[in-house]
């Protein structure tokens, strides 16, 4: 009987060591053993006259993806140990271990194995040895801060196998450790890669779900999608459609049937899938330019939109108004009705203004739609007119005309009232609740009940502090809605009869999306929490009971460890409580000092306790930082008086809160290193970051992504600069508020700049033009300040391209590592110095 003996050349070194620049890899997780065989006709050469190589058996054996299916045993392999389960040649075995580094470093994986094998680092093949050899092979690798999986795929070729492995580095101050513990810190790939929930819709009866899932393929960033029909009671999938086979799938309003669209060339068909009877039928064919469809409640007709593209202009374009600068502004959208009985299509709207459907009356007799026109003489520069159309006669009734602050409307169950989702000023001063002559924040979501007969609105959330998101009038006496409550997004019920609010408890801190069954008490929602990735749940609204349906990243996150988090609030100079959250590094040691990163909102919405996102605080903490997130003055979700501080507040209250809060945080948290504090923000938060460095020296460095350096140039140049400013600088302009547009612009305070900053910006940013970073960079360079700028080619306000997003993330980490940890290796590799 043949045995394969693993002989280690060097003595055992434990995985718990200090300041090691070399570790011996002797402890391994060992997989099941698989007997492999030489294929038939291996004595013959191939068609290109090449002899058969045993390495082909190894190459075509299991992939890395199949490794997780094995049963694993932890084994210490040294000169006295053997793998007794191996008793023949050509037996396949996987070995798994983990190397950790305390910083970004170049290292070598050193192997000497008298066999044929492949080596993988974090799932990527880095070495193949196709012939047995006793020589030591060195494979250079890059190790980021954290733990990395090392896999060796090995095929036995002899009864005696000499084996040694180690990891080494020449970098100073690097500590390497080796273990077989699968638990590790979170990385950017854990956030970006793998399965995720795109949407979930619940059937009218509340019995079934349409679940759309996506999958981002690791390394390539390519996306796949699939759709499942899920039986809630049975707890199982009934059907699976790969690649979103049911295009534009949605439930019918009153029956458990799914409508979807089949596109055939320039024409489309509307099809039905009966989930109960398992039948599919085509109900309408040959429809040209079929847009998004909306079913009438009686299922007798559907509404859809058609888009009319604007005529192409030549080299010279006359601009008709500020929004005509947008390339898509002249495109128009109109409504059409498709009668399912007759098959006829009736255009409902036309003209020069787009029309937008709001709702269909519960009996199907009328629809609500609106049009908007620009008026640059009055804030907010757009006026909404809301119409009700009789679907039998096409007669129009104007509900309101030229409303300055628009609303999103839906009918009450009896059709006599409207639920209006808008801003504090949707009905003038009726919904405003601010003090001290402040102006309300138009981004603070409010709900109104509007009576169609009396034309009177009731501002039901005027005294309700959370900022309203989505809402539904569920039954005669119940309205359900999501709302940002400080840094949470929660579910609420409003009782129309008692005029009271009730929070519906859910197992997540931030609800992303929710869908309600037309009948009964069921809903489906997905959301995250501060240390929990996205999950999908059903909820019984009456009982308040939630049930988990899907957790796409359950397997991956079973191996990930996250640092602790906790609340930390402080009282600002005005006596107002400022909410905050602290993220601690994994294996936080209260006897050590840690660099600190401070983060805050961009725009006006608070930084929620959601997981992941573009600025994943969990990953920053996993890289050895304490992260402090605060909600400075001006954020929505804290009441209208608090959010009103954002209006005309550029560079004032929020800046003061961040400076004072950081100072108090450092005093209250002695493990946060006051000598190594950084801050980061994007968009309006980027403006905040730029401005902070002119107002204080407590931040050793800062990162501003797509920051606004000159409020006046942003106001006039960005696609939405002037319209966003209609809320953020309401009734204030460069010619009447120099104190805002000049005195509080970072560009005009560049001579007061402290310490250092990294400017990041997409070159195709249509929201905040790249010139905002370019001019700030130019000013700081002329002033001989410590500034760096990285431009991301072709990216808009958000960095969405997979590869660019990863490098953008690594750029942020490497800058903080360089400036706050004195670890410049990764930054220097990404952006080496040049003599220019």
Residue pairs with C-beta under 8 A, 6 or more apart in sequence:
1 87
2 86
2 87
2 88
2 89
2 159
3 82
3 83
3 84
3 86
3 87
3 159
3 160
4 82
4 83
4 86
4 91
4 156
4 158
4 159
4 160
4 161
5 82
5 160
5 161
6 77
6 78
6 81
6 82
6 83
6 161
6 162
6 163
7 79
7 161
7 162
7 163
7 164
8 24
8 26
8 77
8 78
8 79
8 163
8 164
9 112
9 162
9 164
10 24
10 164
10 166
11 24
12 24
12 26
12 76
12 78
13 20
13 23
13 24
13 26
15 23
15 27
15 177
15 178
15 179
16 177
17 23
17 175
17 177
18 175
19 173
19 175
20 175
20 176
20 177
21 168
21 169
21 170
21 171
21 174
21 176
22 166
22 167
22 168
22 169
22 176
23 99
23 166
23 167
23 168
23 176
23 177
23 178
24 164
24 165
24 166
24 178
25 97
25 99
25 150
25 165
25 166
25 167
25 178
26 76
26 77
26 78
26 165
27 74
27 75
27 76
27 77
27 97
27 178
27 179
27 180
28 74
28 75
28 76
28 77
28 95
28 96
28 97
28 180
29 72
29 73
29 74
29 75
29 95
29 96
29 97
29 180
29 182
30 72
30 73
30 74
30 75
30 83
30 93
30 94
30 95
30 96
31 67
31 70
31 71
31 72
31 93
31 94
31 95
31 96
32 70
32 71
32 93
33 83
33 85
33 86
33 91
33 92
33 93
34 61
34 62
34 91
34 92
34 93
35 88
35 90
35 91
35 92
36 57
36 61
36 90
36 91
36 92
36 155
37 57
37 90
38 52
38 54
38 57
38 90
39 52
39 57
42 52
43 52
44 52
45 51
45 52
46 52
53 130
54 90
54 116
54 155
54 157
55 116
55 128
55 130
55 131
57 90
57 155
58 92
58 116
58 117
58 118
58 130
58 153
58 155
59 118
59 128
61 92
61 153
61 155
62 92
62 94
62 153
64 120
64 123
64 125
64 151
67 94
67 96
67 151
68 555
70 94
72 96
74 180
75 81
75 83
77 83
77 163
83 93
86 93
86 156
88 156
89 156
89 157
89 158
89 159
90 155
90 156
90 157
91 155
91 156
92 153
92 154
92 155
93 154
93 156
94 151
94 152
94 153
94 154
95 151
95 152
95 154
96 149
96 150
96 151
96 152
96 180
97 149
97 150
97 178
97 179
97 180
98 147
98 148
98 149
98 150
98 178
98 179
98 180
98 181
98 182
98 184
99 107
99 143
99 147
99 148
99 150
99 167
99 176
99 177
99 178
100 146
100 147
100 148
100 176
100 177
100 178
100 179
101 107
101 143
101 144
101 145
101 146
101 148
101 169
101 174
101 175
101 176
102 145
102 174
102 175
102 624
103 145
103 171
103 173
103 174
103 817
103 821
103 823
103 825
104 142
104 143
104 144
104 145
104 814
104 817
104 823
104 825
104 826
105 142
105 143
105 169
105 171
105 174
105 825
106 140
106 141
106 142
106 143
106 169
106 170
106 171
106 825
107 140
107 141
107 142
107 143
107 167
107 168
107 169
107 171
107 176
108 138
108 139
108 140
108 141
108 167
108 168
108 169
109 119
109 121
109 126
109 127
109 138
109 139
109 141
109 150
109 165
109 166
109 167
110 136
110 137
110 138
110 139
110 164
110 165
110 166
110 167
110 168
111 117
111 119
111 127
111 129
111 136
111 137
111 139
111 152
111 164
111 165
112 133
112 134
112 135
112 136
112 137
112 162
112 163
112 164
112 165
113 129
113 132
113 133
113 152
113 154
113 161
113 162
113 163
113 164
113 165
114 132
114 133
114 134
114 157
114 158
114 160
114 161
114 162
114 163
115 129
115 132
115 154
115 155
115 156
115 157
115 158
115 161
115 163
116 129
116 130
116 131
116 132
116 154
116 155
116 157
117 128
117 129
117 152
117 153
117 154
117 155
118 125
118 127
118 128
118 129
118 152
118 153
119 125
119 126
119 127
119 128
119 139
119 150
119 151
119 152
119 153
120 126
120 149
120 150
120 151
120 152
120 153
121 141
121 148
121 149
121 150
121 151
122 148
122 149
123 149
123 151
123 218
123 219
124 219
126 139
126 141
127 137
127 139
129 137
132 157
132 158
134 162
136 164
143 169
144 187
144 826
145 623
145 624
145 817
146 184
146 185
146 187
146 622
146 623
147 183
147 184
147 185
149 184
150 167
152 165
167 176
167 178
168 176
169 176
171 825
182 559
183 559
183 560
183 561
184 559
184 560
184 561
185 560
185 561
185 562
185 586
185 622
185 623
186 560
186 562
186 616
186 618
186 619
186 622
187 619
187 622
188 616
188 619
188 806
188 809
188 810
189 218
189 806
190 553
190 556
190 557
190 560
191 612
191 613
191 616
191 619
192 216
192 221
192 802
192 805
192 806
193 216
193 217
193 218
194 215
194 216
194 218
194 552
194 553
194 556
195 213
195 214
195 215
195 552
195 553
196 213
196 214
196 215
196 216
196 534
196 552
196 553
197 211
197 212
197 213
197 214
197 526
197 534
197 536
197 550
197 552
198 212
198 213
198 214
198 225
199 210
199 211
199 212
199 513
200 209
200 210
200 211
200 212
200 513
200 515
200 524
200 525
200 526
200 536
200 549
201 209
201 210
201 249
201 250
201 251
201 515
201 524
202 208
202 209
202 251
202 515
202 516
202 517
202 522
202 523
202 524
202 538
203 209
203 251
203 256
203 275
203 517
204 251
204 252
204 253
204 254
204 255
204 256
204 517
204 518
204 519
205 256
205 517
205 519
205 520
206 232
206 517
206 519
206 520
206 521
206 522
207 231
207 232
207 233
207 256
208 229
208 230
208 231
208 232
208 238
208 256
208 275
209 228
209 229
209 230
209 232
209 524
209 538
209 549
210 227
210 228
210 229
210 230
210 246
210 249
210 250
210 251
210 258
211 227
211 228
211 229
211 230
211 536
211 549
211 550
212 225
212 226
212 227
212 244
212 249
213 225
213 226
213 227
213 228
213 550
213 552
214 223
214 224
214 225
215 223
215 224
215 225
215 226
216 222
216 223
216 802
217 223
217 224
220 802
221 801
221 802
221 803
224 242
224 243
225 243
225 244
226 240
226 241
226 242
226 243
226 244
227 240
227 241
227 244
227 245
227 246
227 249
228 237
228 238
228 239
228 240
228 241
229 237
229 238
229 239
229 240
229 258
229 273
229 275
230 236
230 237
230 238
230 549
231 237
231 238
232 522
232 538
232 549
238 275
246 258
246 260
246 273
247 260
247 261
247 262
247 263
248 259
248 260
248 261
248 292
248 293
249 258
249 259
249 260
250 258
250 259
250 260
250 293
250 295
251 257
251 258
251 259
252 258
252 259
252 272
252 295
252 299
253 295
253 296
253 297
253 298
253 299
253 518
254 297
254 298
254 299
254 518
254 519
255 299
256 274
256 275
256 276
257 272
257 273
257 274
257 275
258 272
258 273
258 275
259 270
259 271
259 272
259 273
259 283
259 293
259 295
259 302
260 270
260 271
260 273
261 268
261 269
261 270
261 271
261 290
261 293
262 268
262 269
262 271
262 282
266 288
266 289
267 285
267 286
267 287
267 288
268 287
268 288
268 290
269 282
269 284
269 285
269 286
269 287
270 282
270 283
270 284
270 287
270 290
270 293
270 302
270 338
271 280
271 281
271 282
271 283
272 280
272 281
272 282
272 283
273 279
273 280
274 280
274 281
283 340
284 338
284 340
284 343
287 338
287 345
289 306
289 307
290 304
291 304
291 305
291 306
291 307
291 333
292 304
292 305
293 302
293 303
293 304
293 338
294 302
294 303
294 304
294 357
294 360
295 302
296 302
296 303
296 360
296 364
296 391
297 360
297 361
297 362
297 363
297 364
298 363
298 364
299 340
300 339
300 340
300 341
300 364
301 337
301 338
301 339
301 340
301 364
301 391
302 337
302 338
302 340
303 335
303 336
303 337
303 338
303 348
303 357
303 360
303 367
304 335
304 336
304 338
305 333
305 334
305 335
305 336
305 357
306 333
306 334
306 336
307 331
307 332
307 333
308 331
308 332
308 333
308 334
309 331
310 329
310 330
310 331
310 332
311 330
319 325
321 374
321 376
322 374
322 376
322 381
322 722
322 723
323 329
323 374
323 723
324 330
325 719
326 719
332 352
332 353
332 354
333 354
333 355
333 356
334 347
334 348
334 349
334 350
334 354
334 355
335 347
335 348
335 349
335 355
335 357
335 369
336 345
336 346
336 347
336 348
337 345
337 346
337 348
337 391
338 344
338 345
338 346
339 345
339 346
346 394
348 355
348 367
348 369
348 389
348 394
349 355
349 369
349 371
353 371
353 372
353 373
354 371
354 372
355 369
355 370
355 371
356 369
356 370
356 371
356 372
357 367
357 368
357 369
358 367
358 368
358 369
358 370
358 386
358 408
358 409
358 410
359 367
359 368
359 409
359 410
359 411
360 366
360 367
360 368
360 411
361 367
361 368
361 411
361 415
362 411
362 413
362 414
362 415
363 415
364 391
365 390
365 391
365 392
365 415
366 388
366 389
366 390
366 391
366 415
367 388
367 389
367 391
368 386
368 387
368 388
368 399
368 409
368 410
368 411
368 418
369 386
369 387
369 389
370 384
370 385
370 386
370 387
370 406
370 409
371 384
371 385
371 387
372 382
372 383
372 384
372 385
372 406
373 382
373 383
373 385
373 402
374 381
374 382
375 381
375 382
375 383
375 402
378 404
379 404
379 726
379 730
379 731
380 404
380 405
380 442
380 723
380 726
380 727
381 722
381 723
381 726
382 404
382 406
382 723
383 402
383 403
383 404
384 400
384 402
384 403
384 406
384 407
385 398
385 400
385 401
385 402
385 403
386 398
386 399
386 400
386 403
386 407
386 409
387 396
387 397
387 398
387 399
388 396
388 397
388 399
388 452
389 395
389 396
389 397
390 396
390 397
399 409
399 418
399 452
403 426
404 425
405 422
405 423
405 425
405 426
405 442
406 422
406 426
407 420
407 421
407 422
407 426
407 448
408 420
408 421
408 422
409 418
409 419
409 420
409 421
409 450
410 418
410 419
410 471
410 472
410 473
411 417
411 418
411 419
411 473
412 418
412 419
412 449
412 473
412 476
413 473
413 475
413 476
414 476
416 451
416 452
416 453
417 449
417 450
417 451
417 452
418 449
418 450
418 452
419 447
419 448
419 449
419 450
419 471
419 472
419 473
419 479
420 426
420 447
420 448
420 449
420 450
420 457
421 445
421 446
421 447
421 468
421 470
421 471
422 431
422 445
422 446
422 448
423 431
423 440
423 442
423 443
423 444
423 445
423 446
424 431
424 432
424 433
424 434
424 440
424 441
424 442
424 444
424 446
424 462
424 640
425 431
425 432
425 440
425 442
426 446
426 448
426 457
427 448
427 457
427 459
430 448
430 457
430 459
430 462
431 446
431 448
431 457
431 459
431 461
431 462
432 440
432 462
432 640
433 440
433 462
433 463
433 639
433 640
433 641
434 440
434 640
434 641
434 644
435 641
436 641
438 641
438 644
438 645
438 647
439 644
439 647
439 648
439 730
439 731
440 640
440 643
440 644
440 647
441 604
441 634
441 636
441 640
441 643
441 644
441 646
441 647
441 727
442 726
442 727
442 730
443 467
443 603
443 604
443 605
443 636
443 643
443 646
443 727
444 467
444 636
444 640
444 643
445 467
445 468
445 469
445 483
445 484
445 636
446 459
446 461
446 462
446 468
447 459
447 460
447 461
447 468
447 471
447 479
447 481
447 494
448 457
448 458
448 459
448 460
449 457
449 458
449 460
449 496
450 456
450 457
450 458
451 457
451 458
460 479
460 494
460 499
461 468
464 483
464 501
465 485
465 637
465 638
465 639
465 640
466 483
466 484
466 485
466 486
466 490
466 492
466 637
467 483
467 484
467 605
467 636
467 637
467 643
468 481
468 482
468 483
469 481
469 482
469 483
469 484
469 489
470 481
470 482
470 514
471 479
471 480
471 481
471 482
472 479
472 480
472 481
472 516
473 479
474 480
474 516
474 541
476 496
477 495
477 496
477 497
478 493
478 494
478 495
478 496
479 493
479 494
479 496
480 491
480 492
480 493
480 494
480 504
480 516
480 523
480 541
481 491
481 492
481 494
482 489
482 490
482 491
482 492
482 511
482 514
483 489
483 490
483 492
483 637
484 605
484 606
484 608
484 636
484 637
485 637
486 579
486 606
486 631
486 637
486 638
487 579
487 581
487 606
487 607
487 608
487 609
487 629
487 631
487 637
488 509
488 510
488 608
488 609
489 509
489 510
489 511
489 512
489 527
489 608
489 610
490 503
490 504
490 506
490 511
491 503
491 504
491 506
491 511
491 514
491 525
491 539
492 501
492 502
492 503
492 504
493 501
493 502
493 504
493 541
494 500
494 501
494 502
495 501
495 502
504 539
504 541
504 544
505 544
506 525
506 527
506 537
506 539
506 546
507 535
507 537
507 546
507 548
508 525
508 527
508 528
508 529
508 532
508 535
508 537
509 527
509 528
509 529
509 530
509 608
509 609
509 610
510 527
510 528
510 529
510 608
510 609
510 610
511 525
511 526
511 527
512 525
512 526
512 527
512 528
512 534
512 610
513 525
513 526
514 523
514 524
514 525
515 523
515 524
515 525
516 522
516 523
516 541
517 523
521 540
521 541
521 542
521 543
522 538
522 539
522 540
522 541
523 538
523 539
523 541
524 536
524 537
524 538
524 539
524 549
525 536
525 537
525 539
526 534
526 535
526 536
526 537
527 534
527 535
527 537
527 610
528 534
528 535
528 610
528 611
528 612
529 609
529 610
529 611
530 565
530 581
530 609
530 610
530 611
531 562
531 565
531 611
531 618
532 611
533 551
533 552
533 553
533 557
533 611
533 612
534 552
534 553
534 611
534 612
535 548
535 550
535 551
536 548
536 549
536 550
536 551
537 546
537 547
537 548
537 549
538 546
538 547
538 549
539 545
539 546
539 547
540 546
561 586
562 586
562 618
562 621
562 622
563 583
563 584
563 585
563 586
563 587
563 588
563 618
563 621
563 622
564 584
564 588
565 581
565 582
565 583
565 584
566 581
566 582
566 584
567 579
567 580
567 581
567 582
568 580
568 581
568 582
568 628
568 665
568 668
568 669
569 577
569 578
569 579
569 580
570 577
570 578
570 580
570 660
570 661
570 664
570 665
571 577
571 578
572 578
572 633
572 656
572 657
572 660
572 661
573 656
573 660
574 653
576 633
576 642
578 630
578 631
578 632
578 633
578 657
578 661
579 630
579 631
579 638
580 628
580 629
580 630
580 631
580 661
580 665
581 609
581 628
581 629
582 626
582 627
582 628
582 629
582 669
583 617
583 618
583 620
583 621
583 626
583 627
583 628
583 629
584 621
584 626
585 594
585 621
585 622
585 623
585 624
585 625
585 626
586 621
586 622
588 594
588 671
590 671
592 671
593 671
593 672
593 673
594 624
594 625
594 626
594 671
594 672
594 673
595 624
595 625
595 626
595 672
595 673
595 676
595 677
595 678
595 816
595 820
595 821
596 625
596 626
596 627
596 628
596 662
596 665
596 666
596 672
596 673
596 674
596 676
596 677
596 678
597 620
597 625
597 626
597 627
597 628
597 677
597 678
597 679
597 680
597 816
597 820
598 627
598 628
598 629
598 630
598 658
598 662
598 665
598 677
598 678
598 679
598 680
598 699
599 607
599 615
599 617
599 627
599 628
599 629
599 630
599 679
599 680
599 681
600 607
600 629
600 630
600 631
600 632
600 654
600 658
600 679
600 681
600 685
600 688
601 607
601 631
601 632
601 634
601 635
601 681
601 684
601 685
602 681
602 682
602 683
602 684
602 685
602 686
602 688
603 683
603 684
603 685
604 634
604 635
604 636
604 643
604 646
604 684
604 727
604 728
605 635
605 636
605 637
606 631
606 635
606 636
606 637
606 638
607 629
607 631
611 618
612 618
614 682
614 798
614 799
615 680
615 682
616 809
617 627
617 629
619 809
619 813
620 627
620 813
620 816
621 627
623 813
623 816
623 817
624 821
625 816
625 820
626 669
626 671
626 672
628 661
628 662
628 665
628 672
630 657
630 658
630 661
631 637
631 638
632 653
632 654
632 655
632 657
632 658
632 661
633 642
633 645
633 646
633 649
633 653
633 654
633 656
633 657
634 642
634 643
634 645
634 646
634 647
634 649
634 653
634 654
635 642
635 643
635 646
636 643
637 643
645 653
645 654
646 654
646 728
647 727
647 728
647 729
647 730
648 728
648 729
648 730
648 732
648 737
648 740
650 687
650 711
650 728
650 729
650 740
650 744
651 687
651 691
651 695
651 740
651 743
651 744
651 745
652 744
654 688
655 688
655 691
655 692
655 695
658 679
658 688
658 692
659 692
659 695
659 696
659 698
662 677
662 679
662 698
662 699
663 698
665 672
666 672
666 674
666 677
666 698
673 820
674 698
675 700
676 700
676 819
676 820
676 821
677 698
677 699
677 700
677 820
678 699
678 700
678 701
678 702
678 703
678 816
678 819
678 820
679 689
679 692
679 699
679 702
679 703
680 689
680 702
680 703
680 704
680 705
680 812
681 687
681 688
681 689
681 703
681 704
681 705
681 707
682 704
682 705
682 706
682 707
683 705
683 706
683 707
683 708
683 767
683 768
683 797
684 708
684 728
685 704
685 707
686 704
686 705
686 706
686 707
686 708
686 768
687 704
687 707
687 708
687 709
687 711
687 746
689 702
689 703
689 704
689 707
689 757
690 702
690 704
690 707
690 708
690 709
690 746
690 757
690 776
691 744
691 746
691 749
692 699
692 702
693 699
693 702
693 746
693 753
693 754
693 755
693 757
694 746
694 749
694 750
694 752
694 753
694 754
695 749
695 752
696 754
697 754
697 755
699 754
699 755
700 755
700 756
700 819
700 820
701 755
701 756
701 757
701 758
701 815
701 816
701 819
701 820
702 755
702 756
702 757
702 758
703 757
703 758
703 760
703 812
703 815
703 816
704 757
704 758
704 759
704 760
704 773
705 760
705 761
706 760
706 761
706 762
706 765
706 767
706 768
706 772
706 773
706 797
707 746
707 759
707 761
707 768
707 772
707 773
707 776
708 714
708 745
708 746
708 768
708 772
709 745
709 746
709 747
709 772
709 773
709 775
709 776
709 779
710 745
710 746
710 747
710 748
710 772
710 775
711 725
711 729
711 740
711 741
711 744
711 745
712 734
712 741
712 742
712 745
713 769
713 771
713 772
713 775
714 721
714 725
714 768
714 769
714 772
715 721
715 722
715 725
715 729
715 733
715 734
715 741
716 722
716 734
717 769
717 771
718 724
718 766
718 767
718 768
718 769
719 766
719 767
720 767
721 767
721 768
725 732
729 737
729 740
729 741
732 740
732 741
733 741
734 741
734 742
742 748
743 749
746 776
747 775
747 776
747 779
750 776
750 779
750 780
750 783
750 785
751 783
753 780
753 783
753 785
755 786
756 785
756 786
756 787
756 788
756 819
757 780
757 785
757 786
757 787
757 788
758 787
758 788
758 789
758 790
758 811
758 812
758 815
759 773
759 776
759 777
759 787
759 788
759 789
759 790
760 773
760 789
760 790
760 792
760 808
760 811
760 812
761 768
761 770
761 772
761 773
761 774
761 789
761 790
761 791
761 792
762 770
762 791
762 792
762 794
762 795
762 796
762 797
762 798
762 799
763 770
763 791
763 792
763 793
763 794
763 795
764 794
764 795
764 796
765 795
765 796
765 797
766 796
766 797
767 796
767 797
768 797
770 791
773 789
773 791
774 789
776 787
777 787
777 789
780 787
781 787
788 815
788 831
790 811
790 831
792 799
792 804
792 808
793 804
794 801
795 801
795 804
799 805
799 808
807 830
810 826
810 830
811 827
811 830
811 831
813 826
814 824
814 826
814 827
814 830
815 827
817 823
817 824
817 825
817 826
817 827
818 824
818 826
818 827
818 828
